[in-house]
Amino acid sequence: MPDNNKSFQFDNAVVWVTGASSGIGAAFAVEAARRGARLVLSARRPEQLAAVQQQCIDAGAGMEEVLVLPLDVEDEAAMPGAVGRVVDYFGRIDLLLNNAGMSQRSLCVDTDMAVYRKIIAVDLLGQIALTKQVLPVMVQQGSGTLAVTSSVAGKVGSPMRTGYSAAKHGVMGFFDALRVEVAHLGLNVTTIVPGSIRTAVGHNALTATGEPVGKEDPAIEAGMDAATCARVIADGFANGVEEIDVGEGPEMQLLDLKRTDPTGTFRLLEDWAAELLKGNTPHLNQ
C-alpha cells in the first residue's frame, strides 16, 4: 500500500505541466483544474496553450490561476527564467509533471543519428534539465512532487521505437534514482507508464529521416481516451502511487510479463515486430 504522506492534494496546489498543449498534458491540466489546482501550462505552441487555458477555466479555475508559459524543453538556457517566472507568479511549485515528448516509427538500421539525438534531447535531457531547475525550489520549500510521463516502452523494448525506448528507459532510471535521493528532503517522485492513449503521438512520431509520420496510428487510435487517462493519473497522485500504470490494451500485460518472464516477453515482441514488418498493425504502446 502507498505511504499516506506521499498523497498529493490538488486543491490550491501549483501544478506545472509541460507538453500541455495537447494529449495527456492538456487532459491532465484540465483534470487538475477540476480538482482545484492552480496551473502553469508549458509547451512550444502559445495558441494551443491558450485553448487549454480556456478549458481549465471552464473546468473551474480562475483566469488568474492559469499561467501560460511557453517553453521548449530543448532550450535549457530559458529554464531558469521560466522557473523564476512561476515562483514570482505563484510563490511556489507543488507538482512538476514533465510530460513533453515525441515518439518514433522507424527501424534502427534506417534511422539517422540526428533522429536519436532529437528524441533523447526532448524525451530525456529536457526532462532532466527542467527537473534540476525546479528541484532547488522544492528543496527550499521542504515539499513537492517531481513527475515524468514515461511509457510501457520505458519498461520493454518496442519495435520501430529504439530511440523512444532508450529515452523512456532513461527517464525511468533517472527518476527512480532521484526518488531515493530526495525522499529524506520531504520530496516525492512519481513515474507514469502509459500504454496506448488516444493522442496525436503516433501522427507526430518521427520517421527515419526525422519527418513526422503524418498519419494516425491504428493502435493509438484504439487506446484509452486522454480524459480517462488523466483521471487515472490524478487519482494515482492523490493516492500516493509512485509508479502509475495507465492503459487498457494488451500492451499493459507486458509490464508484469517482463518481470516474471523476460524471455517470453522477448519472443512475444519479436512476433509483434514480424507482424509489423509484414504490414499488419499489432497493438503496441506509444
Backbone as a ProteinNet text record, in pm:
[ID]
protein_1_A
[PRIMARY]
MPDNNKSFQFDNAVVWVTGASSGIGAAFAVEAARRGARLVLSARRPEQLAAVQQQCIDAGAGMEEVLVLPLDVEDEAAMPGAVGRVVDYFGRIDLLLNNAGMSQRSLCVDTDMAVYRKIIAVDLLGQIALTKQVLPVMVQQGSGTLAVTSSVAGKVGSPMRTGYSAAKHGVMGFFDALRVEVAHLGLNVTTIVPGSIRTAVGHNALTATGEPVGKEDPAIEAGMDAATCARVIADGFANGVEEIDVGEGPEMQLLDLKRTDPTGTFRLLEDWAAELLKGNTPHLNQ
[TERTIARY]
85.2	0	88.6	47.3	126.9	129.3	239	254.5	163.6	81.1	-15.8	49.4	172.6	233	279.1	266.5	300.5	179.5	62.4	-57.5	-48.7	-102.7	-95.6	-233	-240.5	-365.2	-368.9	-460.7	-466.6	-519.9	-609.7	-677.5	-578	-574.7	-489.5	-340.9	-304.9	-165.2	-125	3.1	57.9	113.9	51.6	84	137.7	261.2	324.6	329.3	270.8	264.1	336.6	436.9	496.8	429.2	444.9	369.8	220.7	181.5	43.4	-47.8	2.7	-78.8	-173.4	-153.4	-238.8	-221.4	-298.1	-278.5	-292.2	-206.5	-210.9	-188.2	-95.1	-65	-184.3	-252.5	-370.2	-481.1	-505.2	-611.8	-582.9	-456.5	-420.9	-436.8	-399	-414.4	-561.3	-649.7	-792.9	-843.2	-798.2	-838.9	-788.4	-664	-608.7	-686.4	-725.2	-807	-940.4	-998.5	-1126.4	-1113.4	-994	-970.2	-918.9	-918.1	-886.6	-744.9	-663.4	-523.1	-510.3	-398.9	-354.8	-252.6	-258.4	-186.3	-81.7	29.3	125.6	127.1	98.9	89.9	207.4	289.4	406.4	407.7	448.2	472	528.4	549.8	608	504.2	375.1	273.1	178.6	200.7	118.5	-30.5	-65.7	-207.6	-279.7	-217.4	-279.4	-284.2	-181	-181.8	-297	-324.9	-436.1	-568.6	-582.1	-704.6	-717	-605.4	-607.8	-635.1	-579.2	-608.1	-758.8	-827.3	-971.9	-1042.3	-995.3	-1054.7	-1038.4	-923.8	-901.5	-994.5	-1016.5	-1109.5	-1250.9	-1287.1	-1420.1	-1437.1	-1324.5	-1328.7	-1331.4	-1321.6	-1334.8	-1222.7	-1112.6	-1000.9	-1031.8	-980.8	-992.2	-892.3	-922.2	-832.9	-691.7	-681.5	-550.5	-481.9	-552.6	-497.7	-437.4	-433.9	-377.2	-275.5	-149.8	-41.1	4.3	-3	50.1	196	283.5	427.5	492.3	495.8	557.5	702	738.5	872.9	904.2	1021.5	1074.5	1172.9	1149.1	1235.1	1375.7	1398.3	1534.3	1611.2	1540.5	1602.8	1640.3	1750.1	1791.8	1819.5	1869.4	1902.1	1778.9	1660.7	1537.6	1478.8	1528.9	1463.9	1477.2	1593.7	1599.2	1499.1	1485.9	1389.3	1246.9	1217.5	1082.4	1049.6	1143.7	1121.7	1103.1	1184.7	1170.7	1034.9	984.9	853.4	744.2	750.5	649.2	653	772.6	785.8	740.8	774.9	729.3	577.3	516.1	371	293.1	335	258.8	324.8	455.9	525.5	580.5	542.2	586.7	557.3	608.1	576.3	552.6	432.4	399.4	413.6	388.5	399.7	451.8	559.8	607.9	584.3	500	480.3	557	669.9	749.2	679.9	606.6	523	556.3	644.4	680	749.5	724	791.1	746.6	818.1	784.2	817.9	752.3	775.5	847.1	853.8	933.3	864.1	878.4	831.6	934.6	1042.6	1144.9	1235.2	1285.5	1381.1	1517.7	1587.9	1720.9	1812.9	1811	1903	1883.4	1765	1733.9	1745.2	1753.2	1732.7	1859.3	1847.6	1958.8	1993	2120.8	2161.3	2098.6	2070.1	2006.9	1870	1800.3	1670.2	1688.1	1787.3	1815.1	1850.9	1933.8	1973.2	1852.3	1764.1	1644.9	1555.5	1525.9	1436.6	1495.8	1624.1	1687.2	1694	1715.5	1718.2	1583.3	1475.6	1341.4	1290.4	1296.3	1229.7	1309	1438.8	1522.4	1592.1	1677.5	1758	1673.4	1567.4	1479.5	1411	1371	1305.1	1404	1526.9	1629.3	1662.2	1678.9	1719.9	1617.3	1489	1387.2	1373.1	1381	1374	1485.4	1605.7	1717.3	1695.2	1624.5	1595.6	1487.6	1389.8	1279.7	1319	1408.8	1445.6	1486.9	1574.1	1611.8	1493.6	1395.1	1275.4	1202.6	1187.3	1116.2	1197.3	1329.3	1414	1396.1	1394	1375.5	1237.8	1135.8	1000.8	990.7	1072	1061.6	949.5	898.1	789.8	781.6	711.7	691.2	697.8	639.5	639.3	697.3	795.4	857.1	810.1	753.7	693.6	733.3	721.9	754.1	659.6	622.8	547.6	646.3	655.1	737.6	645.8	653.4	575.8	597.5	507.5	536.6	667.5	697.1	824.5	943.9	919.7	1025.6	1051	972.4	988.4	1025.4	977.4	1008.7	1051.8	1131.1	1177.9	1075.7	1025	921	978.4	935.6	985.9	949.2	1036	1020.1	1035.8	1083.9	1093	1224.4	1333.7	1459	1502.3	1492.3	1529	1431.6	1303.1	1199.1	1212.3	1233.4	1250.9	1374.6	1482.9	1605.1	1578.6	1509.7	1482.4	1387.2	1283.5	1185.7	1242.3	1327.4	1400.1	1487.8	1547	1634.2	1562.3	1442.5	1371.8	1326.8	1291.2	1256.4	1375.5	1492.9	1612.2	1646.3	1640.8	1674.3	1579.4	1449.8	1353.3	1346.7	1370.1	1379	1497.9	1611.8	1729.8	1706.9	1641.5	1613.5	1523	1427	1333.2	1407.9	1506.7	1575.7	1670.4	1711	1796.8	1721.3	1593.7	1523.6	1417.8	1395.8	1290.9	1316.2	1442.3	1471.7	1451.5	1435.6	1411.6	1263	1177.9	1034.1	974.6	1052.5	1003.8	959.9	865.6	814.8	848.2	863.5	887.7	788.3	723.2	622.7	656.3	653.1	669.3	536.2	505.6	379.1	410.8	342	372.8	247.5	224.2	106.5	129.7	21.2	18.6	-36.8	-125.7	-184.2	-293.6	-270.7	-365.5	-399.2	-526	-567.6	-521.5	-404.4	-345.5	-284.1	-217.2	-150.8	-8.2	29.2	168.1	211.9	123.3	159.3	169.3	77.3	76.3	203.7	250.8	367.9	500	495.8	618.5	714.7	843.9	946.2	975.3	994.4	1038.3	1191.2	1246.5	1391.2	1469.6	1408.3	1477.1	1441.7	1355.8	1319.5	1192.4	1126	997.6	885	777.9	664.3	597.5	544.6	473.4	357	280.8	175.4	47	28.6	-96.9	-126	-251.2	-292.5	-237.2	-210.5	-162.2	-282.5	-318.3	-438.3	-432.7	-314.9	-304.7	-332.8	-279.8	-305	-452.1	-508.9	-649.4	-741.9	-698.3	-779.5	-757.5	-671.7	-634.8	-733.7	-694.9	-775.3	-783.7	-898.9	-910.1	-832.1	-784.8	-693.2	-757.2	-886.8	-952.4	-956.8	-987.9	-986.5	-845.6	-747.8	-607.9	-573.3	-613.6	-582.5	-644.4	-765.4	-829.7	-753.9	-709.5	-631.7	-502.8	-436	-310.6	-336.3	-437.5	-467.9	-504.4	-581.2	-613.4	-485.9	-392.9	-266.8	-189.7	-181.6	-115.8	-187.9	-319.4	-397.5	-381.1	-358.8	-344.9	-200	-106.2	33.6	99.8	48.9	109.5	235.9	346.8	473.4	507.3	444.1	456.6	316.1	264.4	125.5	118.6	67.6	43	-95.2	-105.9	-234.8	-252.6	-361.9	-393.1	-483.8	-537.2	-630.6	-608.9	-505.5	-478	-390.5	-368.8	-288.4	-143.3	-94.7	44.3	66.9	-39.6	-23.3	19.5	-16.2	23.1	174.1	239.9	384.5	459.1	399	467.1	491.4	390.4	407.8	487.6	462.6	530.9	682.1	724.5	868.9	935.4	864.6	919.3	924.9	820	809.1	868.8	869.9	917.1	981.8	1101.6	1165.5	1188	1226.2	1248.8	1119.9	1010	881.4	841.5	875.8	847.1	923.6	1050.3	1130.1	1069.2	1029.1	972.9	840.6	757.7	629.8	651.3	743.4	768.6	832.6	912.4	968.1	856.5	755.6	641.4	564	546.1	477.5	555	687.2	770.1	756.6	754.1	740.1	607.7	500	370.5	373.4	440.4	450.5	522.9	629.6	708.2	634.5	535.2	452.6	340	332	227.1	104.4	106.5	-4.8	11.5	-88.7	-84.4	-113	-18.6	-37.1	-49.9	-116.5	-142.1	-14.8	48.2	170.8	147.6	241.8	232.5	285.4	281.5	314.2	454.6
-119.2	0	124	231.4	352.6	420	488.5	563.7	686.1	707.5	816	952.4	970.6	1102.5	1136.9	1042.5	1069.7	1110.5	1113.7	1153.3	1301.6	1335.5	1473.2	1536.3	1653.1	1727.3	1835.1	1822.2	1915.5	2052.7	2058.8	2184.3	2294.5	2398.9	2517.1	2489.6	2368.2	2337.5	2399.8	2431.7	2484.3	2366.9	2340.8	2225.5	2276.3	2241.9	2283.7	2162.9	2177.6	2069.3	2112.1	2035.8	2058.5	1967	1999.3	1925.4	1942.4	2062.6	2086.2	2131.9	2142.1	2195.3	2093.2	1963.3	1859.5	1730.1	1629.1	1493.7	1479.3	1395.2	1366.8	1493.9	1578.9	1700.2	1792	1816.5	1903.3	1842.4	1713.2	1647.3	1648.4	1626.9	1628.7	1768.6	1871.4	2008.5	2038.1	1998.2	2021.3	1944	1820.3	1740.5	1802.6	1852	1917.1	2043.7	2119.1	2239	2201	2092.6	2046.1	2010.9	1968.5	1930.9	2046.5	2167.3	2285.6	2335.2	2281.6	2322.9	2456.4	2522.8	2636.2	2583.1	2631.8	2566.9	2656.3	2593	2651.1	2559.8	2616.7	2540.1	2575.1	2475	2498.5	2402.9	2454.5	2380.3	2482.9	2440.1	2531.3	2616.5	2581.3	2643.7	2730.3	2862.6	2950.8	2945.6	2933.5	2934.5	2815.1	2697.9	2578.5	2586.9	2646.6	2664.3	2754.7	2858.1	2947.7	2872.6	2779.1	2699.1	2608.9	2549.6	2464.6	2549.9	2670	2761.5	2782.3	2804.2	2825.1	2699.9	2582.8	2457.6	2444.7	2486.9	2482.3	2578.8	2694.8	2791.5	2735.8	2674.2	2612	2500.1	2437.9	2329.2	2380.3	2513.5	2569	2657.9	2666.2	2751.8	2897.5	2988.9	3130.7	3172.1	3278.2	3326.3	3348.6	3406.4	3437.1	3313.1	3200.8	3076.9	2986.1	3031	2950.6	3036.8	3008.6	3082.9	3010.5	3077.6	3023.5	3065.3	2967.2	2992.2	2909.8	2961.3	2885.1	2848.6	2724.2	2674.9	2557	2560.3	2447.8	2375.1	2248.2	2177.8	2152.8	2180	2175.5	2303.5	2407.9	2537.1	2546.6	2482.7	2478.7	2617.8	2708.2	2843.4	2920.9	2882.6	2952.7	2903.8	2793.4	2730.6	2808.9	2864.9	2942.3	3057.2	3126.8	3235.5	3187	3070.2	3014.3	2977.5	2912.9	2876.6	3002.6	3103.1	3229	3293.1	3286.3	3343.4	3271.3	3139.7	3063.2	3098.7	3102	3132.6	3275.8	3370.5	3508.9	3517.9	3438.2	3447.4	3377.3	3253.9	3173.6	3160.3	3184	3174.5	3037.7	2936.9	2800.7	2711.3	2588.4	2485.3	2356.6	2303.4	2183.1	2054.1	2062.1	1944.1	1987.5	1925.3	1941.9	1810.9	1814.3	1697.2	1718.8	1650.8	1653.3	1563.2	1624.3	1546.7	1570.7	1666.2	1692.3	1570.8	1543.8	1429.6	1403.7	1314	1271.2	1123.6	1057.8	916.7	894.6	770.3	729.6	613.7	607.8	493.4	464.6	397.7	364.6	254.9	173.5	69.4	131.1	72.9	121.9	128.1	26.5	19.4	136.6	194.8	303.7	442.5	450.9	577.4	661.2	789	883.1	905.7	924.2	955.2	1085.3	1177.4	1303.6	1279.6	1175.1	1142.5	1095.9	1011.4	966.7	1085.4	1174.4	1291.2	1378.1	1395.3	1477.3	1415.1	1286.7	1220.5	1221.4	1193.4	1191.6	1332.7	1433.1	1571.6	1612.1	1573.9	1613.9	1524.7	1392.7	1298.4	1267.4	1290.6	1257.8	1381.3	1443.3	1553.7	1675.4	1701.1	1812.7	1793.4	1669.6	1640.4	1655.8	1608.4	1620.4	1766.7	1843.9	1983.3	2065.6	2050.8	2129.1	2081.7	1951.6	1898.7	1955.8	1964.1	2019.3	2165.9	2239.5	2379.3	2393.9	2302.4	2309.7	2248.9	2153.6	2081.2	2174	2273.8	2360.3	2436.3	2469.9	2537.7	2446.5	2320.4	2226.2	2192.5	2184.6	2161.2	2274.9	2398.3	2513.1	2510.9	2468.6	2457	2346.3	2241.1	2122	2029.8	2050.9	1966.4	1981.8	1887.7	1894.7	1756.8	1746.2	1621.3	1645.8	1566.1	1569.9	1445.3	1464.4	1352.6	1355.9	1240.1	1229	1130.1	1160.3	1065.7	980.8	853.8	760.4	684.6	552.7	472.4	325.8	240.2	97.5	70.8	152.9	140.6	179.1	235.4	261	143.2	36.8	-85.7	-204.5	-203.1	-309.7	-245.6	-316.4	-264.1	-288.1	-179.7	-191.1	-172.8	-252.8	-238.6	-104	-52.9	75.3	194.3	167.9	272.7	262.2	229.3	210.2	337.1	452.4	577.8	616.9	599.7	630.4	541.6	412.3	321.2	357.9	395.7	435.5	555.8	657	777.8	749.2	668.5	640.9	547.9	452.6	376.8	472.1	569.3	664.4	746.6	798	877.9	792	666.1	578.1	561.3	539.6	523.7	649.5	764.1	891.3	919.9	910	946.5	842.7	715.2	616	645.8	682.9	717.1	846.3	944.2	1070.7	1048.9	959.4	932.5	898.4	811.2	767.2	874.5	968	1077.7	1185	1208.7	1325.2	1290.1	1162.1	1123.7	1184.8	1186.7	1239	1390.1	1456	1600.5	1634.2	1530.7	1552.9	1564.6	1528.9	1538.4	1401.4	1402.2	1279.7	1277.2	1157.7	1137.9	1034.8	1068	979.6	955.7	830.4	796.3	745.1	783.7	746.5	659.4	546.6	446.9	423.2	507.6	487.2	380.4	315.2	233.8	316.9	259.9	332.4	427	556.6	660.7	739	771.3	838.1	983.6	1005	1136.7	1143	1253.6	1269.5	1215.9	1137.5	1093.7	1011.2	926.6	847.9	933.3	1026.3	1117	1200.3	1243.5	1331.6	1257	1124.2	1046.1	1067.9	1056.6	1080.8	955.6	975.3	868.1	860.5	774.5	752.3	877.4	968.5	1090.7	1211.3	1190.6	1299.3	1372.3	1329.9	1389.6	1324.7	1399.3	1337.7	1231.6	1129.2	1025	1084.4	1172.9	1244.7	1167.7	1056.1	982.5	915.7	880.4	823	682.1	646.9	514	432.6	323.5	247.4	198.7	159.1	110.4	222.6	341.3	454.8	495.6	495	531.7	437.9	314.1	215.8	222.5	313.2	318.1	392.6	408.7	480.6	628.5	691.1	833.1	913.8	1032.3	1110.7	1157.8	1188.4	1235.6	1125.9	1003.1	891.3	868.8	873.9	861.1	964.6	1088.8	1196.7	1170.5	1117.5	1086.6	976.9	874.7	767.4	823.7	909.3	967.9	1054.8	1139.3	1226.2	1145.3	1038.4	951	887.9	851.1	794.9	891.6	1016.7	1118.4	1131.9	1140.6	1160.9	1045	925.3	806.1	772.6	856.2	833.6	721.3	688.9	583.9	639.9	572	625.9	584.1	476.9	438	408	496.5	490	426.5	304.6	238.9	280.5	319.6	364.8	320.7	251.2	198.5	79.7	31.9	-80.5	-180.9	-163	-254.7	-370.5	-467	-585	-551.6	-435.1	-399.5	-380.2	-352.1	-332.9	-462.5	-576.2	-705	-726.8	-651.9	-666.5	-622.3	-532.1	-482.5	-595.3	-679	-793.9	-904.8	-926.1	-1033.2	-1010.4	-886.5	-858.8	-892.6	-871.5	-903.1	-1052.7	-1122.3	-1264.6	-1357.2	-1312.8	-1398.8	-1313.3	-1261.1	-1175.2	-1244.1	-1372.6	-1443.5	-1453.9	-1486.9	-1492.1	-1357.2	-1250	-1115.5	-1087.2	-1125	-1102.7	-1174.9	-1301.8	-1378.7	-1316.7	-1273.3	-1212.7	-1086.4	-1001.8	-876.7	-901.9	-1006.9	-1043.2	-1081.6	-1153.4	-1190.1	-1065.4	-972.2	-847	-770.6	-766.7	-695.5	-758.6	-890.9	-959.4	-922.7	-915.7	-876.6	-732.1	-647.2	-506.6	-491.9	-565.8	-557.2	-616.7	-701.7	-755.8	-660.8	-549.2	-452.2	-465.5	-556.4	-568.7	-465.8	-449.7	-347	-407.3	-479.3	-528.3	-412.3	-436.5	-328.8	-304.3	-191.4	-155.2	-31.3	-1.7	117.9	239.6	353.7	480.1	483.8
0	0	0	-72.4	-73.5	62.5	90.1	213.6	207.1	309	305.4	292.2	343.8	336	195	100.5	-37.5	-120.3	-61	-134.3	-170.5	-285.1	-334.4	-327.8	-266.4	-256.2	-364.1	-458.9	-571.4	-532.5	-436.9	-405.2	-369.1	-452	-432	-457.5	-500.5	-530.1	-663.3	-676.3	-801.2	-881.6	-995.3	-1079.5	-1213.5	-1245.3	-1370.2	-1463	-1581.4	-1679.3	-1806.3	-1847.9	-1979.4	-2081.2	-2208.5	-2309.7	-2288.9	-2244.1	-2200.4	-2313.2	-2435.6	-2544	-2604.6	-2574.7	-2633.4	-2555.9	-2594.4	-2544.6	-2394.4	-2337.5	-2194.1	-2113.5	-2155.7	-2080.5	-2070.1	-2182.5	-2180.7	-2095.6	-2113	-2037.5	-1887.7	-1851.2	-1708.7	-1650.4	-1726.3	-1678.2	-1648.7	-1738.3	-1717.6	-1596.5	-1581.1	-1464.8	-1335.2	-1335.8	-1216.6	-1183.7	-1286.3	-1264.3	-1201.1	-1249.8	-1195.6	-1047.7	-1006.9	-867.1	-782.4	-839.7	-760.4	-768.8	-857.9	-868.5	-940.8	-914.7	-994.4	-1094.7	-1218.3	-1326.6	-1391	-1430.3	-1523.1	-1645.2	-1761	-1885	-1974.4	-2006.4	-2091.3	-2209.5	-2323.8	-2447	-2545.4	-2668.8	-2767.2	-2838.5	-2829.6	-2913.9	-2830.3	-2828.8	-2744	-2776.6	-2904.9	-2941	-2880.6	-2889.9	-2831.6	-2679.9	-2619.5	-2473.8	-2430.6	-2509.9	-2476.9	-2480.1	-2573.6	-2580.5	-2457.7	-2414.3	-2295	-2170.6	-2166.5	-2056.1	-2042.7	-2154.4	-2150.2	-2101.6	-2143.2	-2095.2	-1943.9	-1892.5	-1746.9	-1675.1	-1733.6	-1674.7	-1677.2	-1788.3	-1797.5	-1694.4	-1654.7	-1556	-1412.9	-1395.1	-1261.1	-1213.3	-1287	-1245.8	-1276.9	-1192.8	-1222.1	-1328.3	-1402	-1507.1	-1453.6	-1334.3	-1276	-1219.3	-1218.2	-1163	-1269.4	-1394.5	-1503.3	-1578.9	-1556.6	-1619.1	-1745.1	-1859	-1984.4	-1995.7	-2003.5	-2004.2	-2116.1	-2239.8	-2348.8	-2315.8	-2347.1	-2316.6	-2406.7	-2467.5	-2543.9	-2453.3	-2424.7	-2329.3	-2384.1	-2512	-2564.8	-2534.3	-2493.5	-2466.7	-2318.9	-2283.2	-2143.1	-2088.4	-2173	-2127.9	-2082.5	-2133.8	-2096.2	-1965.1	-1913.8	-1798.5	-1668.3	-1633.8	-1509.5	-1507.7	-1619.4	-1626.3	-1613.2	-1673.3	-1663.4	-1519.5	-1451.6	-1311	-1226.4	-1251.4	-1179	-1200.1	-1322.5	-1352.7	-1273.2	-1267.8	-1194	-1045	-987.8	-845	-817.2	-905.3	-886.6	-892.9	-979.1	-1001.1	-890.4	-856.2	-760.5	-623.4	-616.7	-488.7	-455.8	-534.3	-505.7	-625.9	-621.6	-720.8	-642.3	-649.7	-573.2	-653.3	-783.5	-869.4	-1005.7	-1049	-1186.4	-1259.7	-1363	-1447.7	-1578.5	-1592.1	-1715.3	-1816.6	-1908.6	-1999.8	-2147	-2175.9	-2315.9	-2375.3	-2501.6	-2562.6	-2704.5	-2769.5	-2905	-2919.1	-3014.6	-3036.3	-3169.5	-3213.2	-3329.1	-3398.6	-3530.5	-3608.6	-3718.7	-3684.2	-3784.1	-3730	-3821.5	-3784.9	-3756	-3662	-3625.4	-3747	-3831.2	-3944.7	-4040.6	-4041.1	-4133.3	-4071	-3940.1	-3869.2	-3860.3	-3900.3	-3888.8	-3741.4	-3714.1	-3576.3	-3528.2	-3619.8	-3580.1	-3516.3	-3560.3	-3501.2	-3357.5	-3334.2	-3197.4	-3107.5	-3158.9	-3078.2	-3044.6	-3141.6	-3118.9	-3011.3	-3025.4	-2930.1	-2789.8	-2778.9	-2646.8	-2588.5	-2673.1	-2624.5	-2566.6	-2634.1	-2589.7	-2477.7	-2499.1	-2408.5	-2282.4	-2285	-2169.2	-2112.4	-2192	-2139.1	-2102.9	-2179.4	-2145.3	-2011.4	-1981.7	-1853.7	-1737.3	-1759.9	-1656.2	-1630.1	-1737.2	-1722.4	-1645.3	-1678.6	-1608.3	-1464.1	-1443.6	-1307	-1220.9	-1275.8	-1198.8	-1163.3	-1246.5	-1216	-1109.4	-1110.5	-1013.8	-879.2	-881.6	-759.5	-645	-665.5	-552.5	-492.9	-576	-524.4	-426.8	-464.8	-378	-253.7	-268	-150.7	-50.5	-99.3	-10.5	54.6	-21.3	34.5	138.5	118.7	201.9	159.9	37.4	-13.5	-164.7	-227.3	-371.6	-434	-552.7	-628.1	-766.3	-802.6	-935	-1009.9	-1128.3	-1200	-1346.5	-1411.5	-1553.8	-1619.5	-1743.4	-1824.1	-1902.5	-1867.9	-1943.3	-2039	-2044.1	-2137	-2104.6	-2152	-2148.7	-2222.9	-2325.2	-2397.7	-2312	-2193.8	-2097.5	-2005.8	-2025	-1947.6	-2035.4	-2159.6	-2255.4	-2386.4	-2463.7	-2591.4	-2700.6	-2761.6	-2862.4	-3002	-3099.7	-3236.1	-3296.5	-3382.4	-3450.6	-3355.1	-3234.2	-3132	-3054.3	-3119.4	-3045.4	-2973.5	-3039.6	-2974.6	-2866.1	-2894.4	-2797.2	-2674.2	-2696.8	-2583.4	-2501.9	-2570.1	-2499.4	-2409.8	-2464	-2386.1	-2270.6	-2295.1	-2190	-2082.5	-2119.9	-2018.3	-1936.8	-2005.7	-1937.6	-1833.6	-1866.2	-1766.3	-1649.1	-1674.9	-1563.9	-1469.9	-1525.8	-1442.9	-1365.9	-1435.6	-1369.6	-1253.6	-1279	-1174.3	-1062.7	-1093.5	-986.4	-894.8	-953.9	-872.9	-795.7	-861.5	-793.8	-673.5	-686.7	-576.6	-447.9	-457.6	-337	-284.1	-371.7	-326.4	-249.3	-285.5	-230	-126.1	-101.9	-5.9	131.3	175	309.1	318.1	202.4	199.5	201.8	204.9	204.8	65.7	-37.7	-175.5	-225.9	-316.9	-378.1	-526.7	-580.1	-723.2	-773.8	-885.8	-945.2	-1091.4	-1133.9	-1274.3	-1327.9	-1451.1	-1515.1	-1635.2	-1647.3	-1750.2	-1834.6	-1936.4	-2020.7	-2127.1	-2163.3	-2283.5	-2397.1	-2476.2	-2588.9	-2539.8	-2559.8	-2522.1	-2648.9	-2669.1	-2792.8	-2794.8	-2850	-2866.6	-3006.6	-3037.8	-3168.3	-3167.7	-3066	-3054.3	-3175	-3228.4	-3345.7	-3470.1	-3486.4	-3601.3	-3606	-3487.3	-3478.3	-3462.4	-3453.8	-3434.1	-3550.3	-3522	-3623.6	-3704.6	-3833	-3922	-3919.4	-4003.4	-4004.7	-4040.5	-4115.6	-4157.1	-4071.4	-3971.6	-3882	-3918.5	-4025.2	-4061.9	-3981.5	-3951.2	-3882.7	-3969.5	-3906.2	-3978.9	-4057	-3992	-4061.2	-4083.9	-4017.2	-4027.5	-3894.1	-3876.9	-3749.4	-3732.3	-3606.9	-3571.1	-3522.5	-3592.3	-3551.9	-3407.9	-3360.1	-3222.2	-3122.8	-3150.5	-3062.1	-3068.3	-3188.2	-3203.8	-3127.4	-3106.4	-3033.8	-2882.7	-2836.3	-2695.5	-2607.9	-2482.2	-2383.8	-2421.4	-2397.7	-2427.2	-2323.8	-2365.3	-2283.3	-2152.6	-2155	-2032.7	-1926.9	-1969	-1874.4	-1821	-1910.3	-1869.2	-1763.6	-1786.1	-1691.6	-1554.5	-1552	-1423.4	-1349.5	-1423.4	-1360.2	-1301.6	-1376.9	-1329.2	-1205.7	-1212	-1098.1	-974.9	-992.5	-879.6	-823.2	-912.1	-866.7	-778.8	-822.4	-738.1	-604.2	-609.3	-487	-389.5	-441.8	-357.4	-324.4	-365.7	-330.9	-407.5	-526.5	-608	-673.3	-656.7	-704.6	-847.4	-897.3	-1038.1	-1087.2	-1172.1	-1215.1	-1353.6	-1362.2	-1490.3	-1538.5	-1666.6	-1716.3	-1860.8	-1884.9	-2016.8	-2002.4	-2115.8	-2108.8	-2220.8	-2301.8	-2410.5	-2365.6	-2455.2	-2419.9	-2388.2	-2434.3	-2404.1	-2255.1	-2178.9	-2035.3	-1966.6	-2025.3	-1967.8	-1975.8	-2065.4	-2079.1	-1953.9	-1876.2	-1756.3	-1656.8	-1635.5	-1546.9	-1614.4	-1743.6	-1814.3	-1817.1	-1834.6	-1839	-1706.2	-1596.5	-1464	-1439.6	-1483.3	-1449.3	-1554.8	-1679	-1787.5	-1896.1	-1869.8	-1969.9	-2103.2	-2100	-2225.9	-2306.7	-2241.1	-2309	-2366.5	-2295.4	-2344.4	-2472.8	-2475.3	-2595.8	-2715.8	-2696	-2807.7	-2854.9	-2760.1	-2796.9	-2879	-2834.4	-2905.7	-3041.6	-3051.9	-3182.6	-3279.4	-3229.5	-3312.9	-3355.3	-3261.4	-3294.2	-3401	-3385.4	-3483.7	-3621.4	-3626.7	-3754.6	-3821	-3740.9	-3795.8	-3846.2	-3771.6	-3809.4	-3942.8	-3960.7	-4083.3	-4202.7	-4175.5	-4282.4	-4321.4	-4250.3	-4280.6	-4195.5	-4099.8	-4006	-3895.2	-3811	-3707.1	-3570.3	-3512.4	-3376.3	-3279.2	-3168	-3070.6	-2988.7	-3015.9	-2945.8	-2861.5	-2775	-2692.7	-2768	-2703.5	-2767.7	-2822.2
[MASK]
++++++++++++++++++++++++++++++++++++++++++++++++++++++++++++++++++++++++++++++++++++++++++++++++++++++++++++++++++++++++++++++++++++++++++++++++++++++++++++++++++++++++++++++++++++++++++++++++++++++++++++++++++++++++++++++++++++++++++++++++++++++++++++++++++++++++++++++++++++++++++++++

